[in-house]
Amino acid sequence: MAVELLKEITIPKTATGYTLHWRSRLYAIAGLALLLVVAIAATSAIGSTHIPLTVLGHMLLAKLPFIEVEPTWSSSMETIIFHIRLPRVLLAGLVGAALAVAGATYQGLFRNPLADPYLIGVAQGAALGAVIGFLIPGAWQAVSIPLLAFVGALAAVAIVYSIAKVGKTLPMTTLILAGVALGAFLASITAYLMIASGDKLHGIISWLLGTFSLTSWGEVATVVPYIFIGIVIIWLYARPLNVMQLDEEQAQQLGINVERVKLILLGAATLITAAAVSFCGIIGFVGIIIPHAVRLVWGPDHRFLLPLATFAGASFLILADTAARTVLAPTEIPVGVITAFLGAPFFLYLLRQKKRAIF
């Protein structure tokens, strides 16, 4: 009965329909991957100093081995592309992918389309760690802020997990309640430290709203392993996550070690979220609107939902960050403001749809 229900949800009945199902979604994944490449190239050329795409293409080709290209650009253009814009664009893509995949994972685990990557205290723990980093005097801030934000996010989730765990089981409702309670406690400490921060308050608020300014290749290199490994782990557990959409007891009867799968997916989703927010701050709504939008268009099968959300989330945040740095140039808008402006109406739409489904 459960197997038949799962097939009914995830694949068409006929063999032809099943083939078309796979083919159309593979085309969608390839299309979104291509869109991501185009977004990276196009947004790298946009800014206060406009660089033609042909020149950008030649600059990129010149960096490849065994290819010689006669330079037709100035050294300042090369500095702008390879030391300012490209690392920023790539970090935005990595963070967007991480938040979208983490959001899809949490929504699948909690079976709630309104769940987001910050549901169980990641944001509050990261914010507290970052504020403590801002208060550390001297040149240590550049290292302490992302490090303490990362540690704070992981520590908050570890505390929530230890509180919510009952024996060898992890009730999802208890996990959410523990996350909300601890989040409120950490937020109160963060608010007090912000009030006492003095002239550092502006930098703290800017970080909390999300920013990719002053991104370097070192930051990109730091987050890549965490985000890449975490996303791959989550992709590999797409099928068990599909089965768990039925019911935990039925999933257990079908051979899924539910508690082990929950622990692995929560750990991987928390890891990539903590890595994402450690350098750029707390960027809201990406983990809600991207997975849900993908689910509305291509269905709930996590074997396709997770890769599609990865590429869609990366492209979305790259475009949002480009808007943040160009709309009011030379003034830069925090990217969290842009995502909130786009995401809040969509979130209200989800609430309205959920209300209609209930009543």
N, C-alpha and C positions, 0 to 999 in steps of 0.2 A: 504493500500500500504506500509506504513512504517513498520507495524507489520510484513508483509510478508517478507520485506527486512531484518529485524532484525533476523527473524527465518532462513532466507537463509544464513546469515553470521554466526550464532552461533551454529546451530544444523543441523544434517542430516535430510532428508525428511522422511525416513521410521521410524517406531517404533523400528525396530530392530537396525537400525543405530543409533537412538537416545539413546538406551540402551547401545550400545557399546561405543558411544561417552562418556557417563557419566562414564561407568565402566573403560575405558582405562585411563581417566584422574584421576579418583580416585586412580587407581593403581599407576599412575605417582606421585601423591601427597604423597602416602604412601611410595613409593620408595625413593623420595627425602628426606622425613622425616627420613627414615632409614639411608640414606647416611649422613645426618647431624649428627646423633648420632655416626655413625662410624667415621666421620671426627673429632668430638670432642674427642673421645677416642684415636684415632690414633695420632692426633697432640699433645695431652697432654703428650704422651709418648716420643715425639721427642724433642731432644735438646742436649745441650752439655753433659748432664748427661742422658744417655739412660736408660729408665725404661721399662722393659718387660710388654707387655699388660696383661699377667696373674697377675703380681704383681699389676699393676694399677687396675685391676678388683677387686682383693682382698682388696685393699685399699678403693675403693669405697663402697664395700659391708660392710666393717667394720664401715662405717659411718651411715649405716642404722640401725634403731631401731630393737631390738629383734634378731639381727644377730651377732653372735660371730665368729670372724676370728682370728686365731693365727697370730700375726705379724711376717712377715719374711722379713721386710724391715726396713731400718734405719729411724731415725727421720728426717734426712736431706732430704731423698726422699719424705717424707710426706710433709715437708715444701715446697719443690720444686713444688709438684703437687698442693697442696691446697692453697698455698699463692702466687705462682708466675704464674704457667702455666694455671691452670683451670680458674681463674678469667679473665686472658687475652684472652683465647680462647672463653669464653662465651661472653665477651664484643665485640670481633671481630664478633661473630655470630649475636649478637643483632644489631650492626651497619650495617653489611651486609644486614640483613633482612630489616632494616629501609630504607636504601638507595635504595634497589631494589623495595620495595613497593612504596616508594615516587616517584621513577622514573616512574614506571608503571602508577601511578595516574596522574602525570603531562603529560605523553605521551597520556593518555586517554583524559584528559581535553582539551589539546591543539591540539589533533588529529595529533600529530607529533612524529614519533619514535625517533627523535633526541633530544627531550626535556629531561632535567635531573633535579635532585632535587635542583640544585643550580641556576635554570634559573631566578628566580625573586629576587635575592639579598641575599639569605640565606648565601652563602659562604662569600660574601664580608662583610656582617654584623657580622658574626661570627669571621672572621679574624680581623676586627677592634676591636671588643670587647676583643679578646684574646691578641692582641698586647698591648692594654691599661692595661690588667691584668698583662702582663709581666713587664710593666714599674712601677707597684706599688711596692714599696720597702718592704723588710722584709718578714716575714713568711706568709703574707696574699696571696702570689701568688698562693699557692696550691688551695685556695678557689676561688680567684678572677678570675683566668684564665677561668675555665669552666663556672663559673657563668656569667661573662661578655660576653663570647662567646655565650652562650645560649640567654641572653638578647639581644645582638646585632643582632643575627639572626632573632629573633621574631620582634624586632623593625624595622629592615630593611623591612621585608615583610609587616608589618603594614603600614609603610609609602608608600610603593609601592601600596598597596591596596587602601589607601585613595586617592592617586593621580589618579589611574586608574578608580576608580568607577565613573560612570556617572548616577546620580539619583539613581535608585534602581537596575541598571544593572551593570555588570562587563565585558566589552569587553576584550576578551583574547589577542587580538593584542595590545591594549593599555596597558594591564598589562605587557606584555613582554617588550615593549618599555620603560615603566617606570622602570622596573627591570634592564634593561641594562643601562639606564642613571644613576640611583642611584648607581648601582654596580660600574660603572666607577668612580663616585665621591667618594665613600667610599674606593675604591682601591687606589686612589691618596692619601687620608689621611693616609691610612695604610702604603703606601710606604714611606711617609715622616717620620712617627713615627719609622719605621724600620731603616731608615738612622740615626735617632737621638738616637737609642737605645743603641749604643756603644757595650759593651761586651755581651749584651743580645741578639744580633742578631742571634747567632748560635741556641739558644733555640727557638727563634721565627720561624726561617726557618724550623727547625725540626718539630715543631708543624704544620706549614702550609702544610708540605709534608705528614703529617699523621703518627701517631705512637701509638702503644699500650703498649709501655714500661712503667714500673712502675704502671701498672693497679692493682687496689685493689678491694676487695669485696664491699667497700663503693661506688665506682664508678658504679659497676654493679647494686647494689641495687638502686642507684639514677636514672639511665636511664631506668630500667625495666618498671616502671609504665607508663612513657610517651610513650615509644615505644610500649608496649603491648596495651594500650588503643587506641593509634592512629591507629595501624594496624587493630585492631578489628573494629573500626569505618569505616575504608576504606573498609574492607571486607564486611561489612553490606551494603555498597552502591555500590556493584559490579553491580547489575542489573540496577539501574539508570545510571551508567556509561556506560553500554552497550548501552542503549537506546540513550544516548547523542552522540554516535559515528555516528548516522545518520545525525542529524542536530538539532540545539537548538530549532528551531521553531517546528519541527516535534516532538521532545521530549516533548515540552510544550503541544502540542495537545494530546499526549498520557498520559497526567496527571502527568508529572514530573515537579516539581517546580525547574526549571533549576538554577535560581540564588541561591536558598537555597542549592541545591546540590553542586554547585561550591564553595560556601563559606565554607561548611562543609569539603569538600574534600581538598580544599586548606589549610584550618586551620589544619586538621589532618596531611596532608603530610608535612607541614611546621614544625609542632610540633615534629614529629619523626625525621626529618632531623636536626633540631636545637639540639635536645637531642643527636643525634648520633655524630655530629661534636663537641659538647661542650667539650668532654674529649679526643677525638682522633685526632682532626684536620680535614682538608679537604681532603677527599679521593675521587679522581675522577673516572669516567667511570663506577663504579658499577651500578649506577642508569640508565645507558644507555644500557650497553651490556647485563646485566642479563634479564631485561624485554623483550628486543628485541629477545634475543636468545630463551627464553621461548615461545614467540609469534610465532617464526618461526617453532618451533617443535610442539607445542600443540594448536596453534590457538589464536585468539584475544578475546575469551570470558573471561571477567574479573572475572567471578565466579570461574574459574580455574586458570587464569593467575596470580591473586593476591596471592593465597596460594602457587602456584608453584614458583613464584618469591621470596616469603618469604624464603622458604627452600633453594632454589638455591643460593640466595644472601648470606645467612648465611654461607653455605658450601664454597662458592667461597672465601669470605673474610677470613674465617678461614684458608683455604689453602694458600691464598696469604700472610697472616701474618706469617704463618709457614715458607714459603719460605723467607720472609724478614728477619727472625731472624736466619735462618740456612744456607743460601746459602754462605754467606761470614763470618760465625761465626769465631771469637767472635764479629766482626763488624756487626752492625744491619743496614739493608737498610730500609729507610722509606717505609711503606707499600704503600703509594701513588705512589711511583716509580714503584713498582711491578704492581699495577693495571693499571697505565698508559702504561707500557710496553706491557701488555696484551690487554688493551682496545683501545689504539690508532689505531692499525691496523684494529680492528673490526669497529671502528668509520669511518675510511676511506672507509671500505667496504660498510657501510651503505650509505655514501655519494655517492659512485659510483652507487649503486643500485638505489638511489633516482634520480640521474642524468639520468640513463637509462630509468626510468619510465617517466621522463619529456620529453625526446627527443626520 
